[in-house]
Amino acid sequence: MKVVAETLGVARSNLIDRLKGRTKPRRRYQKAQDAAVVPLIMALVSARPTYGYRRITAILNRQLRSEGFAPVNHKRVYRIMQAHNLLLARKYSERPEHVHDGKVIVMRSNLRWCSDGFEFICRNGDIVRGAFLIDAHDREVIAWRAVINAGISGSDIRDIMLEAVERRFGAYRAPSVIKMLSDNGSPYTAKDTQTFARQLGLKPCFTPVQSPQSNRISEAFVKTPKRDYVQVTPLPDAQTVLGLIGSWIEDYNDNHPHSGLKMRSPREFIATQTATA
């Protein structure tokens, strides 16, 4: 018995108790306060079925703080969600290697804006295509456009740029030069678009060939509406989708937690930065 215990690295008394059937089965760890938290977590998961335990934790703590209660640890939320089969299934996929030559993250807002396109297919076959501008620091989607059964044009991109400048600065020109990063699509590389960008105080920048990671903030946002809204919302036709995109983006800006923002939403992060400025 001693040799076996030393080999396994356990106490002899533990082996003896196991052989005689005196060991007690281990029970799932629980805290007395779990009963109050479980219904809150289940309600959040029901409302946001594509959120994992970290984002659920962020939303839950935001709700608890607003009601004057102490926040909970993400490990506790994980344990509760695991016990109630609420965790998301893991996904494994092989990704091709691409060269990443660009710097994406910046130290403050309005230094670099990123832009890209998105596409949704409706149940009746309609195709909705759109484009957006997102800040590389605070992750807020500043402006967007969408069209039905057509491609995004240079005019649409110019409208987005003008709207973004007006929303951020209340003027027709940025107070200092802002880099605008996009892919090499014709709406962005068009001469009229580049000239208009410079008139607004924007400096057009383009990602290297076969390097989508260089614009990874835009790439990440493209996946967000597809995962968090499109997958859980009926899309019968394009007119219905056009009526929903605005509310999706507002919900994203107001509520979507980002790990890069310490699990705060874009507008929550902006409000924090403004308060400490």
C-alpha positions in Angstrom: 0.0 0.0 0.0 2.8 2.4 0.9 4.6 1.8 -2.5 1.3 2.4 -4.4 0.5 5.6 -2.4 4.0 7.0 -3.1 3.8 6.1 -6.8 0.4 7.9 -7.1 1.5 10.7 -4.9 -1.5 10.4 -2.5 -1.9 9.6 1.2 -2.2 6.0 2.3 -5.3 7.0 4.4 -7.0 8.2 1.2 -6.3 4.8 -0.6 -7.6 2.9 2.4 -10.8 4.9 2.6 -11.4 4.4 -1.1 -10.9 0.6 -0.8 -13.3 0.4 2.1 -15.9 2.7 0.4 -15.7 5.4 3.1 -15.0 8.3 0.7 -17.8 10.8 0.1 -18.6 11.7 -3.5 -17.5 15.2 -4.4 -20.4 17.6 -5.0 -20.5 20.6 -7.3 -19.3 23.7 -5.5 -22.1 26.2 -4.8 -22.4 29.5 -3.0 -25.4 30.6 -1.1 -25.9 33.7 -3.3 -26.0 31.6 -6.5 -29.8 31.3 -6.3 -30.2 35.1 -6.8 -27.8 35.2 -9.7 -29.0 32.2 -11.7 -32.2 33.8 -13.0 -30.4 37.0 -14.0 -27.9 35.0 -16.0 -30.5 32.8 -17.6 -32.5 36.0 -18.6 -29.3 37.5 -20.2 -28.4 34.3 -22.0 -32.0 34.1 -23.3 -31.8 37.7 -24.6 -28.2 37.3 -26.0 -27.8 33.6 -26.9 -24.5 34.3 -28.8 -22.7 35.8 -25.8 -20.1 33.7 -24.0 -19.6 33.8 -20.2 -17.2 36.8 -20.3 -19.6 39.0 -22.1 -22.5 37.8 -20.0 -20.4 38.6 -16.9 -19.8 42.2 -18.2 -23.5 42.7 -18.9 -24.5 41.2 -15.6 -22.1 43.3 -13.6 -23.3 46.4 -15.4 -26.8 45.6 -14.4 -25.8 44.8 -10.8 -23.9 48.0 -10.4 -26.8 50.0 -11.6 -29.0 48.5 -8.9 -26.4 49.1 -6.2 -25.2 45.5 -5.8 -21.6 44.1 -5.8 -20.3 42.6 -9.1 -19.6 38.9 -9.5 -16.5 37.1 -10.7 -16.4 35.7 -14.2 -15.3 32.3 -12.9 -18.5 32.2 -10.9 -20.6 33.0 -13.9 -18.7 30.3 -15.9 -19.5 27.7 -13.1 -23.2 28.6 -13.1 -23.5 28.6 -16.9 -21.7 25.3 -17.0 -24.0 23.7 -14.4 -27.0 24.9 -16.4 -25.7 24.0 -19.9 -25.6 27.6 -21.0 -22.0 27.7 -22.3 -21.3 28.2 -26.0 -20.0 25.3 -28.0 -16.3 25.6 -28.8 -15.4 26.2 -32.5 -12.2 24.9 -34.0 -11.2 26.0 -37.5 -7.9 26.2 -39.4 -7.1 29.7 -40.5 -4.7 30.4 -43.4 -1.6 32.4 -42.6 -1.5 36.0 -43.9 1.2 38.6 -43.6 0.3 41.3 -41.1 2.3 44.5 -41.8 0.0 47.2 -40.4 -0.4 48.8 -37.0 -4.1 48.7 -35.9 -4.5 49.8 -32.3 -4.0 53.5 -31.5 -3.6 55.3 -28.1 -6.7 57.5 -28.3 -9.9 58.2 -30.3 -9.9 60.0 -33.7 -6.4 58.9 -34.7 -7.4 56.1 -37.0 -10.8 55.1 -38.4 -11.3 51.8 -40.2 -13.9 50.9 -42.8 -15.1 47.7 -44.5 -18.2 46.2 -46.0 -20.8 43.6 -44.9 -23.4 41.5 -46.6 -26.7 39.8 -45.5 -28.8 37.4 -47.5 -32.6 37.5 -46.8 -35.0 34.6 -46.9 -36.6 35.8 -50.1 -33.2 36.1 -51.8 -32.7 39.8 -51.4 -29.1 40.8 -50.7 -28.3 43.7 -48.4 -24.8 45.2 -48.7 -23.4 47.9 -46.5 -20.3 49.7 -45.3 -19.3 51.3 -42.0 -16.7 53.5 -40.3 -15.4 52.4 -36.8 -12.9 54.1 -34.5 -9.8 51.9 -34.0 -9.5 53.0 -30.3 -13.0 53.2 -28.8 -14.6 50.7 -31.3 -17.7 52.9 -31.8 -19.4 52.5 -35.2 -19.6 56.1 -36.2 -21.5 55.9 -39.5 -22.9 53.3 -41.9 -24.8 52.9 -45.2 -26.7 49.9 -46.7 -28.2 49.2 -50.1 -30.5 46.5 -51.5 -29.4 44.2 -54.4 -26.5 46.5 -55.4 -23.0 47.3 -54.5 -21.6 50.0 -52.2 -20.5 52.9 -54.4 -17.9 55.6 -53.9 -20.8 58.1 -53.2 -21.9 55.9 -50.3 -18.4 55.9 -48.9 -18.2 59.6 -49.2 -21.5 60.0 -47.4 -20.2 57.8 -44.5 -17.1 59.9 -44.2 -19.0 63.2 -44.1 -21.5 61.8 -41.5 -18.6 60.5 -39.3 -16.8 63.8 -39.3 -20.0 65.7 -38.5 -20.9 63.4 -35.7 -17.5 63.4 -34.1 -16.7 67.1 -34.5 -19.9 68.9 -35.4 -18.1 70.4 -38.4 -17.3 69.6 -42.0 -13.6 69.0 -41.3 -11.6 67.1 -38.7 -9.5 69.4 -36.4 -6.4 67.2 -37.1 -5.6 64.6 -39.7 -7.3 61.2 -39.1 -6.0 58.1 -40.9 -8.8 56.1 -42.6 -7.9 52.5 -43.1 -9.8 50.3 -45.7 -9.2 47.6 -48.2 -8.3 48.2 -51.8 -11.9 48.2 -53.1 -12.8 50.6 -55.9 -15.2 52.7 -53.7 -12.3 53.6 -51.4 -9.5 53.9 -54.0 -11.6 56.1 -56.4 -10.0 59.5 -57.1 -13.2 61.4 -56.0 -13.2 59.5 -52.7 -9.6 60.2 -51.9 -10.0 63.9 -52.8 -13.1 64.2 -50.7 -11.4 62.4 -47.8 -8.5 64.9 -47.8 -11.0 67.8 -47.9 -12.6 66.4 -44.7 -9.2 66.1 -43.0 -8.9 62.3 -43.5 -5.9 60.5 -44.9 -6.8 57.4 -46.9 -4.7 54.3 -46.0 -5.0 50.8 -47.6 -4.3 47.3 -46.3 -1.5 45.3 -47.9 -2.5 42.6 -50.3 -3.6 39.3 -48.6 -3.3 40.9 -45.2 -6.9 41.3 -43.8 -5.4 41.3 -40.2 -4.1 44.8 -41.0 -7.7 45.9 -40.8 -8.7 43.4 -38.1 -10.9 45.8 -36.2 -13.2 46.1 -39.2 -12.9 42.4 -39.9 -13.9 41.6 -36.3 -16.9 43.9 -36.4 -18.2 42.3 -39.7 -18.5 39.1 -37.8 -20.4 40.7 -34.8 -23.8 41.5 -36.4 -23.8 38.1 -38.2 -23.2 36.3 -35.0 -25.1 38.4 -32.5 -28.1 39.6 -34.5 -28.5 37.9 -37.9 -28.3 34.3 -36.5 -31.1 35.0 -34.0 -33.4 37.2 -36.1 -35.7 36.3 -38.9 -34.8 38.1 -42.1 -37.7 37.8 -44.5 -36.8 40.6 -46.9 -34.4 43.5 -47.4 -36.8 46.2 -46.2 -37.1 44.4 -42.9 -33.3 44.2 -42.6 -32.8 47.9 -43.4 -35.1 48.7 -40.6 -33.1 46.5 -38.2 -29.5 47.4 -39.0 -29.7 50.8 -37.2 -31.0 49.2 -34.0 -28.3 46.5 -34.2 -25.5 49.1 -34.4 -27.0 51.2 -31.6 -27.2 48.1 -29.4 -23.6 47.2 -30.3 -22.4 50.8 -29.5 -24.3 50.9 -26.2 -24.0 47.3 -24.9 -21.4 45.1 -26.6 -18.5 44.4 -24.2 -15.0 44.4 -25.7 -12.0 42.7 -24.1 -9.8 45.5 -25.4 -11.9 48.0 -23.6 -11.8 46.1 -20.3 -15.2 44.5 -21.1 -16.9 47.9 -21.6 -19.1 48.9 -24.5 -17.8 51.5 -26.9 -20.0 54.3 -25.6 -19.4 53.2 -22.0 -15.7 53.4 -22.7 -16.0 56.9 -24.4 -18.0 58.2 -21.4 -15.2 56.9 -19.0 -12.5 58.6 -21.1 -14.5 61.8 -21.2 -15.0 61.8 -17.5 -11.3 61.3 -16.8 -10.1 63.8 -19.4 
